[in-house]
Amino acid sequence: MPSDQPGGARAPGPIRSEPGSLLEHVAVAVLGLDAAGRVRYWGPGAQDLFGYEAAAALARPAAALFPVPPEGPGPAERLVERALALGYWRVRLPVLHRDGTVVDCGFRVFPVTGSDGPEGTVVMALASRSEELDRVKTNLAFLDALFETCPIGLVMLDEELRYVHLNQALADMDGIPVADHLGRDTAEIMITADGGEFRRMLRAVADEGRPLVGVLIGMRTPGRPDVDQVRSVSLFPLSGAAGSRPGVGGLLVDVTDRERALLEATAARRRLALLDRAGARIGTTLDLGTTARELVDVVMPEFCDGSVVELVEWMYPSEAFDPALPLITRRIASGTVLPPPAAELLAALDRVTYPPGSSIHRMLSTGRPLCVRVDEEFAARTVGHRDLARQLLDSGVGYVLITPLIARGHVQGITVFGRSAARPAFTDQDLGLAGELASRAALCLDNARLYSRVQDISLTLQRALLPTAPDATAHVRVAHRYLPASRATEVGGDWYDVIALPDGRVALVVGDVMGHGVPAAASMGRLRITARALARHSPEPEGLLAELDAAAQDAGIELATCLYAVYDPRTGSARVANAGHPPPLVRHPDGTVETLGDVLGVPLGVGGVSFRSTRTELPDGAVLALYTDGLVEARGQDIDAGLDALRAELARASGPLEHEADRILAALLPDGATDDTVLVLARLRRARDGDAEPYED
């Protein structure tokens, strides 16, 4: 066994692994000893370990390579003896470097018989520093323990992305034994629905050496086909060092529970956000239709793809639900983001009849939200009309969630949320959310219903107390209009009257009681009746206002305005007294408009202040305009701007009074009245001899 290569070139060196292996930094010295303990082979690694070149070591006793023992045979003799006796021996011994340092080494010795028989037997010794061997053994022990006990999935794939090695943790994740993985392609085990994206990631790691860290992959496996898993996958290339296989190494962690918890937390936050928006957007008015539409708008498209709100038409307010009877509802709001025919289906009915045994009856019997899959059975049992049932099945709605609208212990109606078949079905959490939404909406709807009832009572009372046909006279032609406020605003206390006085004069009065609702309407009625009674006995306007002021204080009316004008057709004069009301306007025959009365008294109910009146001459054919503040006041607009607009419209009032009254209202209130509004137009005519009948306007 030569020690050097021809030409003096150094031998391949110590037996060592290629870069990247566990043995990369473990030098192995190879030397051969004969039966007498002399050195017969000296490899370059031996030179590195002992410090002697081959020429200085060959044929010399090996005892010089070891410290002298205090007694007994030397280390070299023991190595030869044991190798020849046992065939293989492993031992740790101190060696002596040429520079005098002692290094602890591990030896492995075994005999090698040459071609000349036992006489030529050489004991081969492989020696390495003990500290390097210990490090390698520690690394190997760590890797063994890692694969055996690590709870994280570990895998080694070859260049074709087939399983070469994996630990039990990964096999348990997959639900497939370790042995059944080996040799199989990853695509057979890790089944993803990402269009091949995970496969491309694996391929890039194997071909391009690009590691990936913490990539989330959703998958299923043949061993657990019904379980959706999410794994955090880290991949790195294997170099193929020291003859090992190139490929891909990976660490896989099952994070399904974590991701599910995150999704549930996100969904919970979204539900809370939806409830927060619903609280802010539902019930902004006291109008039934508006409130129902607000509910429909707030749930789409995040919670559902379509929704309807329906009120039950009970025979009487305290009627209880009877599951044996059909249920009739009135649809007051609907909406959908689905394509036709979904929108047409929702708009097809205003009144809906649900037969006994329908899902609506099932839901109302329990009083709890109910989720139903839209199928033939549901359509047949719940939708009474065959064509509508077919439209429902063709609409794309896959699931409906039906929720009762219950407020103050009484069923107000139902709301239905629908989802497309392409979306996930409603969950238990969705049922709870729908119940909360319906509970809030039901209370708002009931408030709107009660308010609407009070509005109807107030409006009925007010209309009953207002004059239906003011007194007709021969010299005053009147057109009068009363516009109640919108449903979103309570009825006010606006009122007016035209009174024929015994001496031929005509009194025109308009007023406004501060406040809204039934109290304001009742107070208005008191003032109007009192004013009509006083007008026949109080010749002076300021005296009438003084009496009305006292009556208002006696009735507990804290604040009311009133304008009282008396026209005398014999003289063409008018006397006007004002208690805090917007001043009257008069249109002269030439089209000019004038404001009457420069004295603005205090409102009725204040007391302690006397009233005054002003006198003015009015030409024949003049038009007197009395009104309340609802005609000229608007939010965001100065009252002077409203008065200027009224003057401009009144200047154009040359036609019949009925027509002009409608035209003025349409011009000044194009979007309807936001507050109660009164407009009285009176065309005045002076008395002439022979006047007997009212003239035609």
C-alpha distance (Angstrom), angle and dihedral (degrees) to the residues before:
residue distance angle dihedral
M1 . . .
P2 3.81 . .
S3 3.73 120.1 .
D4 3.78 99.6 -148.5
Q5 3.80 137.2 30.8
P6 3.84 121.3 -112.6
G7 3.75 116.9 -78.1
G8 3.77 92.4 30.5
A9 3.79 92.9 -76.5
R10 3.72 114.0 154.4
A11 3.80 118.8 -104.0
P12 3.78 118.2 -105.7
G13 3.79 88.3 -86.3
P14 3.74 132.1 -127.4
I15 3.72 119.8 -16.2
R16 3.82 100.8 -95.1
S17 3.74 136.7 152.0
E18 3.73 125.0 -105.3
P19 3.81 117.5 -98.7
G20 3.75 113.1 -69.2
S21 3.82 100.2 33.7
L22 3.79 127.8 109.7
L23 3.85 89.5 -107.8
E24 3.79 94.2 52.4
H25 3.80 94.0 113.0
V26 3.84 99.2 32.0
A27 3.82 110.1 101.5
V28 3.82 116.2 -155.9
A29 3.80 119.7 -155.7
V30 3.83 115.7 -153.6
L31 3.81 120.6 -159.5
G32 3.81 134.7 158.2
L33 3.83 127.5 -140.8
D34 3.79 128.5 -167.3
A35 3.78 125.0 -139.3
A36 3.82 90.4 -88.5
G37 3.77 92.1 55.8
R38 3.82 96.7 -107.7
V39 3.81 122.1 139.6
R40 3.81 111.4 -104.5
Y41 3.85 100.5 165.1
W42 3.79 128.4 33.0
G43 3.74 118.7 -175.7
P44 3.82 124.6 -165.2
G45 3.76 89.4 -107.5
A46 3.79 88.9 60.0
Q47 3.76 89.3 54.6
D48 3.81 89.7 54.2
L49 3.78 92.8 49.0
F50 3.85 100.6 42.0
G51 3.81 101.4 25.2
Y52 3.83 96.6 -126.3
E53 3.77 125.4 119.9
A54 3.78 117.9 -130.5
A55 3.85 94.9 -102.3
A56 3.79 91.0 55.3
A57 3.78 95.2 48.0
L58 3.82 107.1 37.4
A59 3.84 116.6 100.7
R60 3.79 91.2 4.9
P61 3.82 123.6 116.4
A62 3.78 112.0 -87.3
A63 3.80 89.9 -140.8
A64 3.81 88.0 87.1
L65 3.76 89.1 67.1
F66 3.78 93.9 64.9
P67 3.79 135.0 54.5
V68 3.81 112.9 -96.7
P69 3.80 109.0 -99.2
P70 3.79 117.6 -129.2
E71 3.79 89.9 -122.5
G72 3.79 143.1 -11.6
P73 3.80 128.8 35.5
G74 3.76 118.4 -23.2
P75 3.81 125.0 -109.2
A76 3.84 93.2 -101.6
E77 3.78 92.2 54.3
R78 3.81 90.8 48.3
L79 3.80 92.3 51.3
V80 3.82 92.2 52.8
E81 3.78 94.3 41.8
R82 3.78 96.0 50.0
A83 3.80 95.1 42.1
L84 3.81 91.7 53.0
A85 3.78 92.2 43.4
L86 3.84 99.9 42.8
G87 3.78 102.8 24.8
Y88 3.85 90.1 -132.9
W89 3.76 130.2 32.9
R90 3.79 133.7 175.9
V91 3.77 121.9 -161.5
R92 3.81 143.9 149.1
L93 3.79 116.6 -122.7
P94 3.80 136.3 166.5
V95 3.81 115.1 -113.4
L96 3.78 128.2 -157.2
H97 3.79 117.1 -128.5
R98 3.75 119.0 -147.4
D99 3.80 89.5 -110.4
G100 3.78 90.3 58.1
T101 3.80 99.3 -103.7
V102 3.80 118.3 133.4
V103 3.83 118.0 -137.2
D104 3.82 126.2 -171.5
C105 3.82 110.4 -127.3
G106 3.71 139.4 178.2
F107 3.83 117.2 -127.2
R108 3.76 131.9 -160.8
V109 3.82 113.2 -172.3
F110 3.81 132.4 -176.7
P111 3.84 134.4 161.4
V112 3.81 122.4 -107.3
T113 3.82 117.7 -162.5
G114 3.77 116.9 -147.4
S115 3.81 130.5 -147.5
D116 3.81 92.3 -88.9
G117 3.81 93.5 64.9
P118 3.80 132.6 -115.2
E119 3.79 91.8 -27.2
G120 3.78 88.6 67.4
T121 3.82 95.6 49.3
V122 3.81 114.4 137.0
V123 3.78 125.3 -165.9
M124 3.81 108.4 -133.7
A125 3.79 115.7 -150.2
L126 3.82 125.3 -162.6
A127 3.79 111.9 -164.2
S128 3.81 131.6 -176.4
R129 3.75 133.8 169.0
S130 3.79 109.5 -90.2
E131 3.80 94.5 -133.4
E132 3.81 91.3 57.7
L133 3.78 92.5 47.0
D134 3.79 91.0 49.3
R135 3.78 90.4 52.2
V136 3.80 91.5 51.6
K137 3.78 92.4 47.9
T138 3.78 90.7 49.2
N139 3.81 90.5 51.6
L140 3.78 91.9 48.6
A141 3.78 91.7 48.0
F142 3.79 89.9 50.2
L143 3.81 92.2 51.1
D144 3.79 91.5 47.8
A145 3.79 91.5 49.8
L146 3.81 90.8 45.4
F147 3.78 92.9 56.5
E148 3.79 93.2 41.6
T149 3.80 102.3 45.2
C150 3.83 109.3 15.5
P151 3.84 111.2 117.2
I152 3.80 89.6 -150.8
G153 3.78 118.4 89.9
L154 3.83 112.2 -108.0
V155 3.77 123.5 -169.0
M156 3.78 140.6 174.6
L157 3.80 118.9 -157.9
D158 3.79 128.6 -171.6
E159 3.78 125.4 -129.5
E160 3.79 90.3 -82.8
L161 3.80 90.1 53.4
R162 3.79 93.6 -109.7
Y163 3.78 122.9 144.4
V164 3.80 113.7 -94.9
H165 3.77 101.6 161.1
L166 3.80 136.9 -4.4
N167 3.76 138.7 162.7
Q168 3.77 130.3 -113.0
A169 3.81 92.8 -105.4
L170 3.81 91.0 63.8
A171 3.80 91.5 44.6
D172 3.82 88.9 53.8
M173 3.82 90.7 49.8
D174 3.79 90.2 52.9
G175 3.79 94.7 41.9
I176 3.83 88.7 -130.5
P177 3.85 127.4 111.0
V178 3.79 117.9 -106.5
A179 3.81 92.7 -115.1
D180 3.81 91.6 54.5
H181 3.80 90.2 58.6
L182 3.80 98.0 55.0
G183 3.76 114.4 105.7
R184 3.80 94.5 5.3
D185 3.79 123.6 120.0
T186 3.81 116.9 -108.7
A187 3.80 90.1 -123.5
E188 3.81 88.5 66.0
I189 3.81 92.4 56.1
M190 3.81 106.8 29.3
I191 3.80 104.3 52.4
T192 3.79 111.8 -170.8
A193 3.79 133.5 177.9
D194 3.79 97.5 -148.2
G195 3.78 99.2 107.0
G196 3.82 93.4 -102.6
E197 3.82 96.7 -53.8
F198 3.83 94.1 129.9
R199 3.80 90.5 49.1
R200 3.79 90.1 53.2
M201 3.80 89.7 51.0
L202 3.82 91.2 53.7
R203 3.77 91.2 47.1
A204 3.81 92.0 51.0
V205 3.81 91.3 52.2
A206 3.81 91.8 49.8
D207 3.81 96.8 43.1
E208 3.78 103.5 31.9
G209 3.80 102.7 25.6
R210 3.80 94.3 -125.4
P211 3.81 110.3 152.1
L212 3.79 122.3 -144.1
V213 3.80 125.1 -151.7
G214 3.80 127.9 -160.0
V215 3.81 99.5 -13.8
L216 3.82 111.8 170.1
I217 3.81 112.8 -132.3
G218 3.81 125.9 -177.1
M219 3.79 113.5 -148.9
R220 3.76 150.7 145.7
T221 3.82 128.8 -142.3
P222 3.83 132.3 -147.4
G223 3.79 88.3 -116.9
R224 3.82 91.7 56.5
P225 3.80 103.9 24.5
D226 3.81 96.3 163.0
V227 3.79 97.2 47.5
D228 3.79 120.9 89.8
Q229 3.79 110.1 -147.7
V230 3.77 133.6 -170.2
R231 3.80 116.6 -157.1
S232 3.76 132.6 -173.1
V233 3.79 103.6 -135.9
S234 3.82 127.2 -164.5
L235 3.81 117.7 -175.7
F236 3.80 132.7 -172.5
P237 3.82 134.3 174.3
L238 3.81 122.5 -103.3
S239 3.82 111.2 -136.8
G240 3.80 99.8 -149.9
A241 3.84 91.1 -127.2
A242 3.84 121.7 172.3
G243 3.75 92.1 12.6
S244 3.83 94.6 -54.5
R245 3.75 120.3 140.5
P246 3.80 119.3 -89.4
G247 3.78 116.0 -132.9
V248 3.78 139.6 94.8
G249 3.78 132.3 -43.5
G250 3.75 122.0 -159.7
L251 3.78 146.9 -175.4
L252 3.79 117.5 -152.9
V253 3.81 125.4 -169.9
D254 3.81 122.5 -171.4
V255 3.82 103.8 -129.6
T256 3.81 96.0 165.0
D257 3.79 94.2 119.0
R258 3.78 91.8 46.4
E259 3.79 93.5 49.3
R260 3.78 91.4 44.6
A261 3.78 89.4 52.0
L262 3.80 90.2 49.1
L263 3.80 91.2 49.4
E264 3.78 91.1 48.0
A265 3.80 90.9 48.1
T266 3.81 90.3 49.0
A267 3.79 90.8 47.8
A268 3.80 89.9 48.7
R269 3.80 90.8 51.6
R270 3.80 90.0 49.5
R271 3.79 90.8 50.1
L272 3.79 91.0 50.4
A273 3.81 90.3 47.3
L274 3.81 90.0 50.9
L275 3.80 91.0 50.0
D276 3.79 89.3 49.0
R277 3.81 91.5 51.7
A278 3.78 90.5 45.6
G279 3.79 91.0 53.1
A280 3.79 90.2 52.5
R281 3.82 98.4 41.6
I282 3.82 105.5 35.2
G283 3.78 116.5 78.6
T284 3.79 99.4 18.4
T285 3.82 88.3 140.7
L286 3.77 136.6 26.5
D287 3.78 93.1 -120.2
L288 3.82 116.7 115.8
G289 3.79 96.9 -145.2
T290 3.80 93.9 45.3
T291 3.80 92.4 49.2
A292 3.81 92.0 50.0
R293 3.81 92.0 48.8
E294 3.79 89.9 50.0
L295 3.81 89.6 57.6
V296 3.80 91.7 49.2
D297 3.80 92.6 47.9
V298 3.81 96.0 47.6
V299 3.83 95.6 54.7
M300 3.81 97.7 49.0
P301 2.95 130.9 121.6
E302 3.81 99.6 -10.4
F303 3.80 98.5 56.6
C304 3.79 101.8 22.8
D305 3.80 143.7 -5.5
G306 3.78 97.2 -125.2
S307 3.78 140.5 10.2
V308 3.80 141.8 -177.1
V309 3.79 132.5 -165.5
E310 3.79 118.5 -153.9
L311 3.80 131.9 179.9
V312 3.80 120.2 -145.3
E313 3.79 114.1 -119.1
W314 3.80 100.9 -138.2
M315 3.78 119.2 -169.1
Y316 3.81 89.2 -130.8
P317 3.84 131.7 4.2
S318 3.82 97.0 -103.8
E319 3.82 95.6 44.9
A320 3.82 113.1 134.5
F321 3.77 126.1 -140.6
D322 3.82 114.0 -93.3
P323 3.84 113.1 -165.0
A324 3.80 90.5 -158.1
L325 3.82 93.4 62.8
P326 3.81 131.1 69.6
L327 3.78 114.6 -99.1
I328 3.80 118.1 -132.8
T329 3.79 119.4 -159.7
R330 3.79 136.3 177.6
R331 3.79 115.6 -135.8
I332 3.80 109.1 -136.4
A333 3.82 101.4 169.0
S334 3.79 138.2 16.5
G335 3.77 140.3 161.8
T336 3.78 142.7 164.0
V337 3.78 141.1 -177.0
L338 3.81 92.8 -154.9
P339 3.81 120.5 107.8
P340 3.82 122.5 -107.1
P341 2.96 136.1 -30.4
A342 3.82 88.9 34.4
A343 3.82 95.3 73.2
E344 3.80 92.5 45.6
L345 3.80 90.2 50.2
L346 3.80 92.4 54.6
A347 3.80 93.2 46.4
A348 3.80 94.3 47.1
L349 3.81 96.8 84.5
D350 3.79 136.1 44.7
R351 3.78 95.1 172.5
V352 3.79 118.8 37.9
T353 3.79 127.9 -165.3
Y354 3.80 117.4 -158.0
P355 3.81 115.0 -162.3
P356 3.82 121.4 -133.9
G357 3.79 111.5 -84.5
S358 3.81 93.4 35.5
S359 3.79 122.4 135.9
I360 3.81 87.3 -106.9
H361 3.80 89.3 60.2
R362 3.82 90.8 47.6
M363 3.79 90.7 52.0
L364 3.81 95.3 46.6
S365 3.82 90.9 47.3
T366 3.80 89.8 62.6
G367 3.80 98.5 29.7
R368 3.81 90.0 -137.5
P369 3.82 131.7 109.5
L370 3.79 115.0 -87.9
C371 3.81 128.0 -155.4
V372 3.80 116.2 -153.2
R373 3.79 132.9 -179.2
V374 3.81 111.7 -127.4
D375 3.79 106.7 -121.1
E376 3.79 139.7 132.2
E377 3.80 93.0 -76.8
F378 3.80 93.8 50.4
A379 3.80 92.5 47.4
A380 3.80 92.6 48.2
R381 3.82 95.4 47.6
T382 3.79 99.2 40.3
V383 3.83 106.9 30.1
G384 3.78 109.5 61.1
H385 3.81 96.9 -166.0
R386 3.81 116.3 75.0
D387 3.81 95.7 -147.4
L388 3.80 91.9 49.2
A389 3.79 90.2 48.2
R390 3.80 89.5 54.9
Q391 3.83 91.0 47.8
L392 3.80 89.1 52.1
L393 3.81 91.5 52.8
D394 3.82 90.3 47.8
S395 3.81 95.2 45.1
G396 3.80 95.6 83.7
V397 3.82 94.1 -116.0
G398 3.79 108.3 141.8
Y399 3.80 102.8 173.6
V400 3.79 136.3 21.7
L401 3.79 129.0 -164.0
I402 3.80 113.4 -156.1
T403 3.79 118.6 -160.3
P404 3.81 130.6 -178.8
L405 3.78 120.6 -124.9
I406 3.79 102.2 -137.8
A407 3.80 123.0 170.7
R408 3.79 129.0 168.7
G409 3.80 90.0 -2.8
H410 3.80 95.4 -57.4
V411 3.80 129.7 106.1
Q412 3.79 107.3 -118.0
G413 3.79 97.6 176.3
I414 3.78 143.5 -69.1
T415 3.77 138.1 -81.1
V416 3.79 123.3 -153.8
F417 3.80 124.9 -158.0
G418 3.80 118.1 -164.4
R419 3.79 132.0 -164.5
S420 3.76 130.6 -163.6
A421 3.80 116.9 -108.0
A422 3.82 86.6 -117.6
R423 3.82 91.2 65.7
P424 3.82 127.4 73.1
A425 3.79 116.8 -88.9
F426 3.79 119.8 -100.5
T427 3.81 113.2 -82.1
D428 3.79 130.7 -146.0
Q429 3.79 87.6 -99.5
D430 3.81 88.9 54.0
L431 3.81 89.8 53.1
G432 3.79 89.7 54.2
L433 3.80 91.2 47.8
A434 3.80 92.0 48.8
G435 3.79 90.3 50.1
E436 3.80 91.0 52.0
L437 3.81 92.3 47.3
A438 3.80 91.4 48.2
S439 3.81 91.9 47.3
R440 3.79 92.0 53.8
A441 3.79 93.0 43.3
A442 3.82 92.3 46.9
L443 3.79 91.8 56.6
C444 3.81 91.2 48.3
L445 3.81 90.9 47.5
D446 3.79 91.5 48.9
N447 3.79 90.4 49.7
A448 3.79 88.8 50.8
R449 3.81 90.3 47.9
L450 3.79 92.4 50.8
Y451 3.77 91.1 45.1
S452 3.80 90.6 49.4
R453 3.78 89.2 52.3
V454 3.80 91.3 51.4
Q455 3.80 89.2 46.4
D456 3.78 91.1 53.1
I457 3.80 90.9 49.3
S458 3.80 92.3 48.0
L459 3.78 93.2 46.5
T460 3.78 92.3 47.0
L461 3.79 90.4 49.8
Q462 3.77 92.9 46.7
R463 3.79 94.3 48.9
A464 3.78 90.2 47.4
L465 3.81 90.2 54.4
L466 3.80 96.4 45.1
P467 3.81 118.8 85.0
T468 3.77 113.8 -95.8
A469 3.82 93.1 -166.0
P470 3.81 116.2 16.2
D471 3.77 117.1 -146.2
A472 3.81 111.9 -73.6
T473 3.80 118.4 -136.7
A474 3.77 135.3 179.9
H475 3.78 94.2 -117.4
V476 3.81 107.0 36.8
R477 3.79 122.2 62.3
V478 3.85 112.2 -166.3
A479 3.81 135.8 -164.1
H480 3.79 114.2 -175.8
R481 3.81 133.5 -174.7
Y482 3.77 132.8 -174.3
L483 3.82 118.8 -171.1
P484 3.81 117.2 -173.1
A485 3.77 117.5 -144.3
S486 3.81 121.5 -97.0
R487 3.79 119.7 -80.0
A488 3.78 88.1 -100.4
T489 3.81 91.1 64.6
E490 3.78 127.9 57.8
V491 3.79 120.3 -111.6
G492 3.80 111.5 -93.1
G493 3.79 134.0 -149.0
D494 3.83 102.1 -100.7
W495 3.83 115.3 145.5
Y496 3.80 142.8 163.5
D497 3.79 141.4 -179.8
V498 3.80 142.4 -175.9
I499 3.81 113.8 -146.0
A500 3.82 127.0 -168.7
L501 3.81 107.2 -143.9
P502 3.82 122.1 -148.2
D503 3.81 95.8 -112.6
G504 3.81 94.1 56.4
R505 3.75 95.9 -94.6
V506 3.83 120.7 126.7
A507 3.81 124.8 -139.1
L508 3.79 120.6 -153.2
V509 3.80 117.6 -168.1
V510 3.79 134.1 178.4
G511 3.80 128.6 174.9
D512 3.75 146.9 165.7
V513 3.80 127.3 -146.0
M514 3.78 112.0 -151.6
G515 3.80 113.2 -118.8
H516 3.77 136.8 42.3
G517 3.74 142.5 -105.6
V518 3.77 131.1 28.1
P519 3.85 95.1 -26.2
A520 3.80 91.7 55.4
A521 3.81 91.9 46.0
A522 3.81 91.7 49.6
S523 3.82 92.3 48.1
M524 3.77 90.1 48.7
G525 3.81 89.6 53.5
R526 3.81 91.8 51.8
L527 3.81 92.5 51.0
R528 3.80 94.6 46.3
I529 3.79 94.4 49.6
T530 3.79 91.2 44.8
A531 3.81 92.3 48.7
R532 3.82 91.8 50.0
A533 3.81 90.6 50.9
L534 3.80 94.3 45.6
A535 3.80 93.9 45.7
R536 3.78 91.6 69.9
H537 3.82 92.1 53.8
S538 3.82 105.3 31.8
P539 3.80 110.0 70.3
E540 3.78 94.1 -176.6
P541 3.85 121.2 68.4
E542 3.80 93.7 -143.4
G543 3.79 89.9 54.1
L544 3.79 91.4 51.6
L545 3.82 91.5 51.9
A546 3.79 90.3 49.6
E547 3.80 90.1 54.1
L548 3.83 91.1 46.2
D549 3.80 89.3 50.7
A550 3.78 91.0 54.4
A551 3.81 91.3 45.9
A552 3.80 90.5 50.2
Q553 3.80 91.1 52.5
D554 3.79 91.2 48.5
A555 3.85 90.7 50.4
G556 3.81 92.9 48.1
I557 3.81 93.5 -113.3
E558 3.78 102.5 154.5
L559 3.80 100.4 -170.7
A560 3.79 134.0 11.1
T561 3.78 134.5 147.9
C562 3.77 125.3 -141.3
L563 3.79 138.2 179.4
Y564 3.80 117.6 -161.9
A565 3.81 122.0 -172.5
V566 3.81 128.2 177.0
Y567 3.80 118.9 -161.9
D568 3.80 121.2 -161.5
P569 3.83 109.3 -160.2
R570 3.82 91.2 -167.3
T571 3.81 93.0 65.5
G572 3.81 101.4 18.8
S573 3.78 89.7 -126.1
A574 3.77 128.9 131.8
R575 3.77 130.8 -161.2
V576 3.81 117.2 -153.7
A577 3.81 128.9 -167.1
N578 3.77 121.3 -176.6
A579 3.81 132.0 -159.9
G580 3.81 102.3 -169.8
H581 3.82 95.8 -55.1
P582 3.84 128.0 134.6
P583 3.84 107.2 -89.0
P584 3.80 121.6 -102.8
L585 3.79 122.0 -108.4
V586 3.78 127.1 -142.3
R587 3.79 126.2 -157.5
H588 3.79 112.7 -150.6
P589 3.81 119.8 -145.7
D590 3.82 89.6 -105.1
G591 3.84 90.4 60.4
T592 3.79 98.8 -104.7
V593 3.79 116.5 134.3
E594 3.79 122.8 -143.8
T595 3.81 133.0 -172.1
L596 3.81 112.6 -129.1
G597 3.76 126.1 -146.5
D598 3.76 123.0 28.8
V599 3.81 93.6 -159.1
L600 3.81 116.2 87.9
G601 3.79 108.6 -172.0
V602 3.78 128.7 -162.4
P603 3.83 119.2 -84.7
L604 3.78 122.3 -93.4
G605 3.78 116.1 -90.3
V606 3.80 95.1 39.0
G607 3.81 95.6 91.8
G608 3.77 131.3 -172.5
V609 3.82 96.4 73.7
S610 3.79 125.5 95.1
F611 3.77 122.6 -133.1
R612 3.82 128.4 -129.4
S613 3.76 134.0 -161.5
T614 3.80 135.2 -148.5
R615 3.78 128.7 -144.7
T616 3.81 125.0 -142.5
E617 3.79 136.9 172.4
L618 3.81 115.0 -122.4
P619 3.81 121.7 -161.3
D620 3.76 122.8 -125.3
G621 3.84 109.8 -85.3
A622 3.81 95.2 22.6
V623 3.82 116.8 148.0
L624 3.79 117.0 -136.2
A625 3.83 116.6 -155.9
L626 3.80 122.1 -158.3
Y627 3.81 119.9 178.8
T628 3.78 145.6 154.2
D629 3.80 128.1 -113.4
G630 3.82 93.1 -98.8
L631 3.81 87.6 77.0
V632 3.80 97.1 55.0
E633 3.80 105.4 24.0
A634 3.79 123.9 79.2
R635 3.78 134.1 162.5
G636 3.78 109.9 -90.2
Q637 3.83 93.1 14.1
D638 3.79 127.8 99.7
I639 3.80 114.2 -122.0
D640 3.81 90.3 -126.0
A641 3.80 88.9 62.4
G642 3.81 89.3 53.0
L643 3.81 91.5 49.3
D644 3.80 91.2 49.7
A645 3.81 89.8 51.8
L646 3.82 91.1 49.8
R647 3.83 91.0 49.4
A648 3.81 90.4 51.0
E649 3.80 92.8 50.7
L650 3.79 92.8 43.8
A651 3.81 90.4 52.8
R652 3.79 87.7 61.8
A653 3.82 93.5 49.3
S654 3.81 100.1 112.3
G655 3.81 98.6 127.3
P656 3.81 133.2 75.2
L657 3.78 111.6 -44.0
E658 3.81 95.3 -123.8
H659 3.77 90.7 55.9
E660 3.79 93.0 43.7
A661 3.82 92.6 50.2
D662 3.81 90.7 55.2
R663 3.79 92.2 44.7
I664 3.80 93.8 51.1
L665 3.81 92.5 49.2
A666 3.80 91.9 48.6
A667 3.80 91.6 49.5
L668 3.80 97.0 46.5
L669 3.83 97.9 35.7
P670 3.81 105.6 33.5
D671 3.82 92.4 155.8
G672 3.79 96.2 42.9
A673 3.76 131.2 -96.8
T674 3.77 119.8 -51.5
D675 3.80 90.9 -173.3
D676 3.79 131.9 28.5
T677 3.79 109.1 -77.1
V678 3.81 132.9 -162.1
L679 3.78 125.6 -172.8
V680 3.81 122.8 179.6
L681 3.81 120.1 -178.6
A682 3.83 116.8 -170.8
R683 3.81 122.8 -175.5
L684 3.79 108.4 -154.8
R685 3.81 127.4 -146.4
R686 3.77 127.8 -174.4
A687 3.76 118.7 -124.2
R688 3.81 118.0 -103.1
D689 3.75 132.2 -175.4
G690 3.77 110.6 -79.7
D691 3.85 96.4 21.9
A692 3.76 108.2 148.8
E693 3.82 111.2 139.0
P694 3.82 129.9 51.4
Y695 3.74 111.3 -97.1
E696 3.77 123.4 -119.4
D697 3.81 115.1 -104.0
